[in-house]
Amino acid sequence: MPTTQSPQLMAHSVGRTLSRVRGPILLAVSGGVDSMALLHLATRSRSVRRRCVVATFDHGTGPHATRAARLVRATARALEIDVVSGRARTVGSSEAEWRQMRWSFLRSVAERRDATIVTAHSRDDQIETVVMRLLRDASARGLAGLYAASPIVRPLLGVTRHAIERYARAHAVQFVDDPTNSSRDFLRNRVRLDLLPAIRVVRPSFEQEIVTLSKRAARVRRETERLAQRFLVASERDRIEVSAAALDGLAPVSLALLWPAFVAYLGVPLDRRGVIRASEFSERSHPGQRAQCGGGITLERTAETILVRRGESPAPATVELGLAVEFGVWRIRRVSARAFRMHVARSGSSWAAAVERPGSLRVRAWRPGDRVHASGQSAPRRVKRYFSELAIPVSERKSWPVVVGEQGVVWVPGVCLPPAPSEHVGHQLTYMICERRAG
């Protein structure tokens, strides 16, 4: 897409982009010149307009914000387009706070409407974003900026702010000027008003060079993400496992590219320090070692993988073992003697146990210091030793199920079996099976 466009070409380009969007279209309209021009451009096509919903958010930063939201609502209604308004409950004081509140609102509306979010980000927004990230020493992943793959549609991303303003004047598009756009209290404004004009004087090609750089960074990011998929052993909502052998021997620069892509599966960005910690951990760690790398991310080395977790779930509460009980990701149930024997014959005995009924049974999480009298052992032994011998990750031990009777631990599913029960007539046995629940 050219860096500047005539109003006719701009309208054609936006209409073509939005015609390819499937389903409802959620136009994010702030009331400023860029987003009001987008609203005008998007609604020139009747077929596109019928699918549009407008979302506007009042940050509560002053009368101009209220006027802008009012203008958006009036314009949308005049176009017979549904409009959804939101307002901040608290007044933020930084660009980051405003952005977080605005995007939280937009995503919630898009989810309810099953719609695709469309924004008015321009070429100038991309340049400013990348320059700000250069100032923070961002990696290629960050330097992709708004060119990174995203579910957000940005039909004006190749258009200059000047061209958008020219379109707005040519079509008498109404908008509200935000006075904070001229405040040098904010980094983006200092980049826009001071830094970029100064660089432009001595290097007129600088902005085009930034665009070229960010496009190359976006390609590197896409290729890195495709490569990262090949290293994954398992992926769940709050955890992934990365092949340790596949990472072995990779250069530090390669690890620094891959680790942000791995952690992105958990929806967490890694800062520079986190990337360094993760890279060093993958080079030097041994099974059983753990490390934190920021953003609530924990790394743990197992025998064959690096387990990456987002946060740590609290251990499930202790529960009475009735006919069946769900305990975290586990399900433990009592079964008949016949079902027990069939399970053992089919799947082995490590996840099934028969114990002489010791009264009531409870299921709780493993605790440091727990001991169990297991089959084949003359005396109780620490459960932790069994965990270590089986290479069960430290992070999983915290919520591992332990079946407890009146006299202490009677069974640790998947870890060790209780002593063989007495065969004397009259002894009542409890048969149990433990299974990992799907999902």
C-alpha positions as CSV (number, residue, x, y, z in Angstrom):
1,M,0.0,0.0,0.0
2,P,1.5,3.4,-0.9
3,T,2.6,5.7,1.9
4,T,0.1,8.4,0.7
5,Q,-3.1,8.0,-1.1
6,S,-5.8,10.0,-2.8
7,P,-9.2,10.0,-1.1
8,Q,-10.6,7.8,-3.9
9,L,-7.8,5.2,-3.6
10,M,-8.1,5.3,0.2
11,A,-11.8,4.7,0.1
12,H,-11.4,1.8,-2.4
13,S,-8.7,0.2,-0.3
14,V,-10.6,0.4,3.0
15,G,-13.8,-0.9,1.4
16,R,-11.9,-3.8,-0.2
17,T,-10.2,-4.7,3.2
18,L,-13.4,-4.6,5.1
19,S,-15.3,-6.6,2.5
20,R,-12.9,-9.5,3.3
21,V,-13.8,-9.5,7.0
22,R,-16.3,-12.2,7.8
23,G,-19.2,-11.5,10.2
24,P,-19.9,-8.3,12.2
25,I,-17.3,-5.5,12.1
26,L,-16.6,-3.5,15.3
27,L,-15.3,-0.1,14.4
28,A,-13.2,1.4,17.3
29,V,-14.0,5.1,17.0
30,S,-12.6,7.6,19.5
31,G,-14.0,10.8,18.0
32,G,-10.6,11.9,16.7
33,V,-9.8,12.7,13.1
34,D,-8.3,9.2,12.2
35,S,-11.2,7.2,13.6
36,M,-13.9,9.5,12.4
37,A,-12.4,9.3,8.9
38,L,-12.4,5.5,9.2
39,L,-16.1,5.6,10.2
40,H,-16.8,7.7,7.1
41,L,-14.7,5.4,4.8
42,A,-16.2,2.2,6.2
43,T,-19.8,3.2,5.7
44,R,-19.5,4.3,2.1
45,S,-20.2,0.7,1.1
46,R,-23.8,-0.2,2.0
47,S,-22.9,-3.9,2.3
48,V,-20.1,-3.2,4.7
49,R,-22.2,-0.6,6.7
50,R,-24.9,-3.2,7.3
51,R,-22.4,-5.3,9.3
52,C,-20.8,-2.5,11.3
53,V,-21.1,-1.8,15.0
54,V,-19.4,1.3,16.4
55,A,-17.7,1.1,19.8
56,T,-16.6,4.3,21.6
57,F,-14.9,4.7,25.0
58,D,-14.9,7.8,27.2
59,H,-11.7,7.7,29.3
60,G,-13.2,10.3,31.6
61,T,-10.2,12.7,31.0
62,G,-12.3,15.8,30.6
63,P,-15.0,17.7,28.6
64,H,-13.3,16.9,25.3
65,A,-13.6,13.1,25.9
66,T,-17.3,13.5,26.7
67,R,-17.8,15.6,23.5
68,A,-15.9,13.1,21.4
69,A,-18.1,10.2,22.7
70,R,-21.2,12.2,22.1
71,L,-20.1,13.1,18.5
72,V,-19.5,9.4,17.8
73,R,-22.9,8.3,19.1
74,A,-24.7,11.1,17.1
75,T,-22.8,10.3,13.9
76,A,-23.4,6.5,14.2
77,R,-27.1,7.0,14.8
78,A,-27.3,9.3,11.8
79,L,-25.8,6.6,9.7
80,E,-28.3,4.1,11.3
81,I,-25.5,2.1,12.8
82,D,-25.6,0.4,16.2
83,V,-23.3,2.1,18.7
84,V,-22.0,0.8,22.0
85,S,-20.5,3.2,24.6
86,G,-18.2,2.7,27.5
87,R,-16.8,4.9,30.2
88,A,-13.8,4.5,32.5
89,R,-14.7,3.9,36.2
90,T,-11.5,5.6,37.3
91,V,-9.5,8.3,35.5
92,G,-6.1,6.9,34.4
93,S,-3.0,8.9,34.4
94,S,-0.9,7.3,31.7
95,E,-1.1,6.1,28.1
96,A,-0.7,2.5,29.3
97,E,-3.7,2.8,31.7
98,W,-5.9,4.4,29.0
99,R,-4.9,1.8,26.5
100,Q,-5.6,-1.1,28.8
101,M,-9.1,0.2,29.7
102,R,-10.0,0.9,26.1
103,W,-8.9,-2.5,24.9
104,S,-10.6,-4.3,27.7
105,F,-13.8,-2.6,26.7
106,L,-13.3,-3.2,22.9
107,R,-12.5,-6.9,23.4
108,S,-15.5,-7.4,25.7
109,V,-17.9,-5.8,23.1
110,A,-16.3,-7.8,20.3
111,E,-16.7,-11.1,22.2
112,R,-20.4,-10.4,22.9
113,R,-21.0,-9.4,19.3
114,D,-18.8,-12.1,17.8
115,A,-17.2,-9.3,15.8
116,T,-13.8,-8.4,14.4
117,I,-12.2,-5.2,15.8
118,V,-11.2,-2.6,13.2
119,T,-9.0,0.3,14.2
120,A,-7.8,3.5,12.5
121,H,-4.1,3.0,13.2
122,S,-2.0,4.7,10.6
123,R,1.5,4.5,9.1
124,D,2.6,7.3,11.6
125,D,1.3,5.2,14.5
126,Q,3.4,2.3,13.4
127,I,6.5,4.5,13.1
128,E,6.0,6.1,16.5
129,T,5.4,2.6,18.1
130,V,8.6,1.2,16.6
131,V,10.7,4.2,17.5
132,M,9.5,4.0,21.1
133,R,10.4,0.3,21.2
134,L,13.8,1.0,19.7
135,L,14.4,3.4,22.6
136,R,13.6,0.5,25.0
137,D,16.0,-1.8,23.1
138,A,13.3,-4.1,21.9
139,S,14.0,-7.3,20.0
140,A,12.8,-8.2,16.5
141,R,9.6,-9.4,18.0
142,G,8.8,-6.0,19.4
143,L,10.1,-4.1,16.4
144,A,7.4,-5.7,14.3
145,G,5.0,-3.3,16.0
146,L,1.6,-3.2,14.4
147,Y,2.7,-5.4,11.5
148,A,2.7,-8.4,13.8
149,A,0.0,-11.0,13.0
150,S,-3.1,-10.0,14.9
151,P,-6.9,-10.6,14.8
152,I,-7.2,-6.8,14.7
153,V,-7.9,-5.3,11.3
154,R,-6.1,-2.0,10.5
155,P,-7.1,-0.9,7.0
156,L,-5.3,2.5,7.3
157,L,-1.9,1.1,8.5
158,G,-0.2,2.0,5.2
159,V,-1.7,5.5,5.1
160,T,0.0,8.6,6.5
161,R,-1.8,10.7,9.1
162,H,-1.5,13.7,6.7
163,A,-3.5,11.8,4.0
164,I,-6.2,10.8,6.5
165,E,-6.5,14.5,7.6
166,R,-6.7,15.5,3.9
167,Y,-9.6,13.0,3.4
168,A,-11.4,14.3,6.5
169,R,-11.2,17.9,5.2
170,A,-12.3,16.9,1.7
171,H,-15.4,15.2,3.1
172,A,-16.2,17.6,5.9
173,V,-15.8,14.9,8.5
174,Q,-16.5,16.2,12.0
175,F,-14.1,15.2,14.8
176,V,-12.9,16.4,18.2
177,D,-9.3,17.4,18.9
178,D,-7.8,15.7,22.0
179,P,-5.7,18.3,23.9
180,T,-3.6,15.6,25.4
181,N,-2.2,15.0,21.9
182,S,-0.1,18.1,22.3
183,S,1.1,17.4,25.8
184,R,4.8,16.5,26.1
185,D,4.0,14.7,29.4
186,F,3.6,11.5,27.2
187,L,6.4,9.7,25.5
188,R,4.5,9.2,22.2
189,N,3.9,12.9,21.9
190,R,7.5,13.7,22.5
191,V,8.5,11.3,19.8
192,R,5.9,12.7,17.4
193,L,6.4,16.4,18.1
194,D,10.1,16.6,18.9
195,L,12.2,13.5,18.1
196,L,10.9,12.6,14.7
197,P,10.9,16.2,13.2
198,A,14.5,16.6,14.5
199,I,15.6,13.3,12.9
200,R,13.8,14.1,9.7
201,V,15.9,17.3,9.2
202,V,19.2,15.4,9.2
203,R,17.9,12.1,7.7
204,P,14.8,12.5,5.5
205,S,14.6,8.8,4.7
206,F,14.5,7.8,8.4
207,E,10.7,7.1,8.6
208,Q,10.8,4.9,5.5
209,E,13.7,3.0,7.0
210,I,11.7,2.4,10.1
211,V,8.8,1.0,8.0
212,T,11.3,-1.3,6.2
213,L,12.9,-2.4,9.4
214,S,9.5,-3.2,11.0
215,K,8.4,-5.2,8.0
216,R,11.6,-7.3,8.2
217,A,11.1,-7.7,11.9
218,A,7.5,-8.9,11.3
219,R,8.8,-11.6,8.9
220,V,11.4,-12.7,11.4
221,R,8.6,-12.9,14.0
222,R,6.4,-15.0,11.8
223,E,9.2,-17.4,10.9
224,T,10.3,-17.7,14.6
225,E,6.7,-18.5,15.6
226,R,6.5,-21.3,13.0
227,L,9.8,-22.7,14.2
228,A,8.8,-22.5,17.9
229,Q,5.8,-24.8,17.1
230,R,8.3,-27.6,16.2
231,F,9.9,-27.4,19.7
232,L,6.6,-27.8,21.6
233,V,6.0,-31.1,23.2
234,A,2.7,-30.2,24.8
235,S,0.5,-27.0,25.1
236,E,-2.3,-26.3,27.5
237,R,-4.0,-23.1,28.7
238,D,-1.6,-22.3,31.5
239,R,1.5,-24.4,30.6
240,I,3.6,-25.6,27.8
241,E,6.4,-28.1,27.5
242,V,9.4,-27.4,25.3
243,S,11.8,-30.1,24.1
244,A,15.1,-29.6,26.1
245,A,17.0,-31.7,23.6
246,A,15.9,-29.5,20.7
247,L,17.2,-26.4,22.4
248,D,20.5,-28.0,23.3
249,G,23.4,-26.4,21.5
250,L,21.4,-23.5,20.1
251,A,23.3,-20.2,20.0
252,P,22.2,-17.5,22.6
253,V,20.8,-15.3,19.8
254,S,18.6,-18.1,18.6
255,L,17.3,-18.8,22.2
256,A,16.6,-15.1,22.6
257,L,14.4,-15.2,19.5
258,L,12.6,-18.4,20.5
259,W,11.8,-17.8,24.2
260,P,9.4,-14.9,23.7
261,A,7.6,-17.0,21.0
262,F,7.3,-19.9,23.5
263,V,5.9,-17.7,26.3
264,A,3.5,-16.0,23.9
265,Y,1.5,-19.2,23.9
266,L,0.6,-18.4,27.5
267,G,-0.4,-14.8,26.6
268,V,2.6,-13.2,28.5
269,P,5.2,-10.9,27.0
270,L,8.8,-11.4,28.1
271,D,10.9,-8.3,28.8
272,R,14.7,-8.3,28.1
273,R,15.6,-9.6,31.5
274,G,13.1,-12.4,31.2
275,V,14.5,-13.4,27.8
276,I,18.0,-13.5,29.3
277,R,16.9,-15.6,32.3
278,A,15.0,-18.1,30.1
279,S,17.9,-18.4,27.6
280,E,20.4,-19.0,30.4
281,F,18.1,-21.5,32.1
282,S,17.7,-23.6,28.9
283,E,21.5,-23.7,28.5
284,R,22.6,-24.5,32.0
285,S,19.7,-26.1,34.0
286,H,19.5,-29.7,35.2
287,P,16.4,-31.9,35.9
288,G,14.6,-30.6,39.0
289,Q,15.8,-27.0,38.8
290,R,13.4,-24.1,38.6
291,A,13.6,-20.4,37.7
292,Q,11.4,-17.4,37.5
293,C,11.6,-15.2,34.4
294,G,9.1,-12.4,35.1
295,G,5.4,-12.0,34.2
296,G,4.4,-14.8,36.5
297,I,6.3,-17.3,34.4
298,T,8.0,-20.3,36.0
299,L,10.4,-22.6,34.2
300,E,11.2,-26.1,35.4
301,R,13.6,-28.6,33.9
302,T,12.4,-32.2,33.7
303,A,14.3,-35.2,32.3
304,E,13.3,-34.4,28.7
305,T,11.5,-31.0,28.6
306,I,11.4,-27.5,30.0
307,L,8.0,-27.0,31.7
308,V,6.8,-23.4,31.3
309,R,3.9,-22.4,33.6
310,R,1.9,-19.2,34.0
311,G,1.4,-18.6,37.7
312,E,0.8,-21.3,40.1
313,S,-2.6,-22.7,41.0
314,P,-3.3,-23.2,44.6
315,A,-3.5,-26.8,45.9
316,P,-7.0,-28.2,45.8
317,A,-8.8,-28.3,49.2
318,T,-9.0,-31.6,51.1
319,V,-12.2,-33.5,50.3
320,E,-13.9,-36.6,51.6
321,L,-13.6,-39.6,49.3
322,G,-17.2,-40.7,48.6
323,L,-18.1,-42.8,45.5
324,A,-16.1,-40.4,43.4
325,V,-14.3,-37.1,43.8
326,E,-12.7,-34.6,41.5
327,F,-9.4,-33.2,42.8
328,G,-7.8,-30.6,40.6
329,V,-7.1,-32.4,37.3
330,W,-7.6,-35.8,38.9
331,R,-10.7,-37.9,39.4
332,I,-10.6,-40.7,42.1
333,R,-13.5,-43.1,42.4
334,R,-14.4,-46.2,44.3
335,V,-15.1,-49.3,42.1
336,S,-16.2,-52.9,42.5
337,A,-13.7,-55.7,42.9
338,R,-14.5,-56.8,39.4
339,A,-14.0,-53.4,37.8
340,F,-10.7,-53.1,39.8
341,R,-9.4,-56.3,38.4
342,M,-10.4,-55.4,34.9
343,H,-8.7,-52.0,35.1
344,V,-5.5,-53.6,36.4
345,A,-5.5,-56.2,33.7
346,R,-6.0,-53.6,31.0
347,S,-4.0,-50.6,32.2
348,G,-1.7,-51.9,35.0
349,S,-1.8,-51.3,38.7
350,S,0.0,-47.9,39.3
351,W,-3.3,-45.9,39.2
352,A,-5.4,-48.5,41.0
353,A,-5.3,-49.6,44.7
354,A,-7.0,-52.0,47.0
355,V,-6.7,-51.2,50.7
356,E,-8.2,-52.6,53.9
357,R,-10.9,-50.2,54.8
358,P,-9.4,-47.9,57.4
359,G,-12.6,-45.9,58.1
360,S,-13.2,-42.7,56.3
361,L,-10.9,-41.7,53.5
362,R,-9.9,-38.2,52.4
363,V,-8.0,-36.9,49.4
364,R,-5.6,-34.0,49.9
365,A,-2.6,-32.5,48.2
366,W,0.9,-33.9,49.0
367,R,2.7,-32.2,51.8
368,P,6.4,-32.1,52.4
369,G,7.2,-34.7,55.0
370,D,4.5,-37.1,53.9
371,R,5.5,-40.8,54.4
372,V,3.8,-43.8,53.0
373,H,4.2,-47.5,53.7
374,A,4.3,-48.8,50.1
375,S,4.2,-52.3,48.7
376,G,7.6,-54.0,48.9
377,Q,9.0,-51.7,51.6
378,S,9.5,-52.8,55.2
379,A,9.0,-49.3,56.6
380,P,7.4,-46.0,55.6
381,R,9.3,-43.9,53.2
382,R,9.1,-40.2,52.2
383,V,6.8,-39.6,49.2
384,K,9.2,-37.0,48.0
385,R,11.7,-39.8,47.3
386,Y,9.2,-41.5,45.0
387,F,8.6,-38.2,43.2
388,S,12.3,-37.7,42.6
389,E,12.8,-41.3,41.4
390,L,9.9,-40.8,38.9
391,A,11.1,-37.4,37.8
392,I,7.7,-35.8,38.7
393,P,8.2,-32.0,38.2
394,V,8.4,-30.0,41.4
395,S,5.6,-27.7,40.2
396,E,3.2,-30.7,39.9
397,R,3.9,-32.1,43.4
398,K,2.1,-29.3,45.1
399,S,-1.3,-30.5,43.8
400,W,-0.6,-34.2,43.6
401,P,-3.4,-36.3,45.1
402,V,-2.7,-38.3,48.3
403,V,-5.3,-40.6,49.8
404,V,-5.3,-40.4,53.6
405,G,-7.0,-42.6,56.2
406,E,-7.2,-42.3,60.0
407,Q,-3.6,-43.5,60.4
408,G,-2.0,-41.3,57.7
409,V,-1.2,-41.7,54.0
410,V,-2.5,-45.0,52.5
411,W,-2.0,-44.4,48.8
412,V,-0.3,-42.0,46.4
413,P,-1.8,-42.6,42.9
414,G,0.6,-43.2,40.1
415,V,3.6,-43.1,42.5
416,C,3.5,-46.2,44.7
417,L,1.1,-49.0,45.7
418,P,-0.1,-49.8,49.2
419,P,1.0,-53.2,50.7
420,A,-1.0,-56.1,49.5
421,P,-4.2,-56.4,51.6
422,S,-4.9,-59.4,53.8
423,E,-6.9,-62.2,52.2
424,H,-8.6,-63.2,55.5
425,V,-12.3,-63.7,55.2
426,G,-14.3,-60.8,56.7
427,H,-11.7,-58.1,55.8
428,Q,-13.4,-55.4,53.8
429,L,-11.5,-53.8,51.0
430,T,-11.8,-50.5,49.3
431,Y,-11.0,-50.5,45.6
432,M,-10.0,-47.2,44.0
433,I,-9.0,-46.0,40.6
434,C,-7.4,-42.6,39.8
435,E,-7.6,-41.0,36.3
436,R,-6.6,-37.7,34.9
437,R,-9.6,-35.8,33.7
438,A,-9.7,-34.7,30.1
439,G,-8.9,-31.0,29.4
